[in-house]
Amino acid sequence: MRSVNHPDRYAAVRTDSLGHIDPVRASSITAVKQGAAPTVVPGLADANRYTFRDSCARPLRYLRHHVHALRLSSSRTPTPSAPTVPSP
């Protein structure tokens, strides 16, 4: 996902599992390029929408946002802003 105001920068996930706006160039190492290229899959909450899955070594983690921050989390972990449904 390319930054609009910095066209040489992309939303990338670092080893801390947080999203950052980083420069990504042809000379960047493979891990940096992969961190800036999530896989688009059917939405977790609504299959008619889209979800971004991490394309690196963590295939079951998804890009989520909360309080103006991007982070990777599992599909089973609710985001802090999502309501939690009590177990029966």
PyRosetta script that sets phi, psi and omega in degrees:
from pyrosetta import init, pose_from_sequence

init()
pose = pose_from_sequence("MRSVNHPDRYAAVRTDSLGHIDPVRASSITAVKQGAAPTVVPGLADANRYTFRDSCARPLRYLRHHVHALRLSSSRTPTPSAPTVPSP")
pose.set_psi(1, 114.0)
pose.set_omega(1, -176.0)
pose.set_phi(2, -80.7)
pose.set_psi(2, 140.3)
pose.set_omega(2, 174.7)
pose.set_phi(3, -71.7)
pose.set_psi(3, 136.7)
pose.set_omega(3, -179.8)
pose.set_phi(4, -74.2)
pose.set_psi(4, -43.6)
pose.set_omega(4, -176.4)
pose.set_phi(5, -86.7)
pose.set_psi(5, -9.2)
pose.set_omega(5, 174.8)
pose.set_phi(6, -135.2)
pose.set_psi(6, 84.5)
pose.set_omega(6, -172.3)
pose.set_phi(7, -63.5)
pose.set_psi(7, -11.6)
pose.set_omega(7, 176.4)
pose.set_phi(8, -93.7)
pose.set_psi(8, 6.7)
pose.set_omega(8, -177.7)
pose.set_phi(9, -119.8)
pose.set_psi(9, 149.4)
pose.set_omega(9, -177.6)
pose.set_phi(10, -133.3)
pose.set_psi(10, 154.0)
pose.set_omega(10, 171.7)
pose.set_phi(11, -69.7)
pose.set_psi(11, 118.6)
pose.set_omega(11, -177.4)
pose.set_phi(12, -132.0)
pose.set_psi(12, 148.8)
pose.set_omega(12, 178.8)
pose.set_phi(13, -103.6)
pose.set_psi(13, 126.6)
pose.set_omega(13, 178.5)
pose.set_phi(14, -94.5)
pose.set_psi(14, -178.5)
pose.set_omega(14, -177.7)
pose.set_phi(15, -65.3)
pose.set_psi(15, -14.7)
pose.set_omega(15, 177.4)
pose.set_phi(16, -83.4)
pose.set_psi(16, 4.8)
pose.set_omega(16, -179.9)
pose.set_phi(17, 66.7)
pose.set_psi(17, 14.2)
pose.set_omega(17, 176.9)
pose.set_phi(18, -104.5)
pose.set_psi(18, 148.9)
pose.set_omega(18, 177.9)
pose.set_phi(19, -83.4)
pose.set_psi(19, 139.4)
pose.set_omega(19, 179.1)
pose.set_phi(20, -135.2)
pose.set_psi(20, 155.6)
pose.set_omega(20, 173.7)
pose.set_phi(21, -97.1)
pose.set_psi(21, 102.5)
pose.set_omega(21, -173.7)
pose.set_phi(22, -118.7)
pose.set_psi(22, 150.7)
pose.set_omega(22, 172.8)
pose.set_phi(23, -69.9)
pose.set_psi(23, 135.7)
pose.set_omega(23, 176.7)
pose.set_phi(24, -130.6)
pose.set_psi(24, 120.9)
pose.set_omega(24, -176.6)
pose.set_phi(25, -123.8)
pose.set_psi(25, 169.2)
pose.set_omega(25, 177.1)
pose.set_phi(26, -57.7)
pose.set_psi(26, -30.9)
pose.set_omega(26, -178.6)
pose.set_phi(27, -84.5)
pose.set_psi(27, -3.5)
pose.set_omega(27, 179.9)
pose.set_phi(28, -65.6)
pose.set_psi(28, 150.9)
pose.set_omega(28, 179.3)
pose.set_phi(29, -68.3)
pose.set_psi(29, 159.9)
pose.set_omega(29, -175.2)
pose.set_phi(30, -56.7)
pose.set_psi(30, -42.1)
pose.set_omega(30, -178.6)
pose.set_phi(31, -60.4)
pose.set_psi(31, -37.5)
pose.set_omega(31, 178.8)
pose.set_phi(32, -67.2)
pose.set_psi(32, -44.1)
pose.set_omega(32, 178.9)
pose.set_phi(33, -63.4)
pose.set_psi(33, -42.2)
pose.set_omega(33, 179.6)
pose.set_phi(34, -66.3)
pose.set_psi(34, -37.5)
pose.set_omega(34, 179.0)
pose.set_phi(35, -65.3)
pose.set_psi(35, -21.5)
pose.set_omega(35, -179.9)
pose.set_phi(36, -100.2)
pose.set_psi(36, 7.8)
pose.set_omega(36, -177.2)
pose.set_phi(37, -130.8)
pose.set_psi(37, 75.1)
pose.set_omega(37, 179.1)
pose.set_phi(38, -68.4)
pose.set_psi(38, 158.6)
pose.set_omega(38, 177.1)
pose.set_phi(39, -89.5)
pose.set_psi(39, 132.1)
pose.set_omega(39, 178.6)
pose.set_phi(40, -88.0)
pose.set_psi(40, 125.0)
pose.set_omega(40, -179.5)
pose.set_phi(41, -130.7)
pose.set_psi(41, 165.5)
pose.set_omega(41, 176.3)
pose.set_phi(42, -57.3)
pose.set_psi(42, 146.0)
pose.set_omega(42, -175.8)
pose.set_phi(43, -58.0)
pose.set_psi(43, 144.2)
pose.set_omega(43, 178.5)
pose.set_phi(44, -71.2)
pose.set_psi(44, -41.1)
pose.set_omega(44, -178.7)
pose.set_phi(45, -87.7)
pose.set_psi(45, -29.1)
pose.set_omega(45, -177.1)
pose.set_phi(46, -147.2)
pose.set_psi(46, 111.4)
pose.set_omega(46, -176.3)
pose.set_phi(47, -63.9)
pose.set_psi(47, -12.8)
pose.set_omega(47, 176.1)
pose.set_phi(48, -83.9)
pose.set_psi(48, -3.0)
pose.set_omega(48, 179.0)
pose.set_phi(49, -113.4)
pose.set_psi(49, -170.0)
pose.set_omega(49, -176.8)
pose.set_phi(50, -124.5)
pose.set_psi(50, 150.4)
pose.set_omega(50, 174.7)
pose.set_phi(51, -129.5)
pose.set_psi(51, 147.0)
pose.set_omega(51, 177.3)
pose.set_phi(52, -102.0)
pose.set_psi(52, 120.7)
pose.set_omega(52, 178.0)
pose.set_phi(53, -103.1)
pose.set_psi(53, 141.6)
pose.set_omega(53, 179.1)
pose.set_phi(54, -61.8)
pose.set_psi(54, 133.2)
pose.set_omega(54, -177.8)
pose.set_phi(55, -96.0)
pose.set_psi(55, 2.5)
pose.set_omega(55, 180.0)
pose.set_phi(56, -87.4)
pose.set_psi(56, -147.2)
pose.set_omega(56, -173.9)
pose.set_phi(57, -77.9)
pose.set_psi(57, 5.3)
pose.set_omega(57, -178.7)
pose.set_phi(58, -116.9)
pose.set_psi(58, 73.3)
pose.set_omega(58, -172.1)
pose.set_phi(59, -67.6)
pose.set_psi(59, -15.6)
pose.set_omega(59, -178.9)
pose.set_phi(60, -103.6)
pose.set_psi(60, 24.4)
pose.set_omega(60, 177.9)
pose.set_phi(61, -117.4)
pose.set_psi(61, 143.8)
pose.set_omega(61, -172.9)
pose.set_phi(62, -123.6)
pose.set_psi(62, 149.0)
pose.set_omega(62, 179.4)
pose.set_phi(63, -79.8)
pose.set_psi(63, 122.2)
pose.set_omega(63, 180.0)
pose.set_phi(64, -128.9)
pose.set_psi(64, 162.2)
pose.set_omega(64, 178.2)
pose.set_phi(65, -126.3)
pose.set_psi(65, 148.0)
pose.set_omega(65, 177.1)
pose.set_phi(66, -160.4)
pose.set_psi(66, 129.6)
pose.set_omega(66, 178.5)
pose.set_phi(67, 50.1)
pose.set_psi(67, 53.3)
pose.set_omega(67, 176.1)
pose.set_phi(68, 60.5)
pose.set_psi(68, 27.4)
pose.set_omega(68, 178.3)
pose.set_phi(69, -132.0)
pose.set_psi(69, 145.1)
pose.set_omega(69, 174.5)
pose.set_phi(70, -100.4)
pose.set_psi(70, 143.2)
pose.set_omega(70, 176.3)
pose.set_phi(71, -154.0)
pose.set_psi(71, 159.3)
pose.set_omega(71, 174.6)
pose.set_phi(72, -92.7)
pose.set_psi(72, 136.5)
pose.set_omega(72, 174.0)
pose.set_phi(73, -149.5)
pose.set_psi(73, 162.8)
pose.set_omega(73, -178.8)
pose.set_phi(74, -74.1)
pose.set_psi(74, 162.9)
pose.set_omega(74, -179.9)
pose.set_phi(75, -70.4)
pose.set_psi(75, -19.0)
pose.set_omega(75, -178.4)
pose.set_phi(76, -91.4)
pose.set_psi(76, -11.1)
pose.set_omega(76, -179.8)
pose.set_phi(77, -91.1)
pose.set_psi(77, 115.7)
pose.set_omega(77, 178.9)
pose.set_phi(78, -68.8)
pose.set_psi(78, 148.0)
pose.set_omega(78, 174.9)
pose.set_phi(79, -69.5)
pose.set_psi(79, 152.9)
pose.set_omega(79, -177.2)
pose.set_phi(80, -56.9)
pose.set_psi(80, -27.7)
pose.set_omega(80, -178.3)
pose.set_phi(81, -86.6)
pose.set_psi(81, -10.7)
pose.set_omega(81, -178.5)
pose.set_phi(82, -80.9)
pose.set_psi(82, 139.5)
pose.set_omega(82, 177.3)
pose.set_phi(83, -67.6)
pose.set_psi(83, 145.4)
pose.set_omega(83, 178.8)
pose.set_phi(84, -97.5)
pose.set_psi(84, 129.1)
pose.set_omega(84, 179.6)
pose.set_phi(85, -90.8)
pose.set_psi(85, 124.9)
pose.set_omega(85, -179.7)
pose.set_phi(86, -64.3)
pose.set_psi(86, 147.5)
pose.set_omega(86, 177.6)
pose.set_phi(87, -74.9)
pose.set_psi(87, 145.3)
pose.set_omega(87, 178.8)
pose.set_phi(88, -72.7)
pose.dump_pdb("model.pdb")
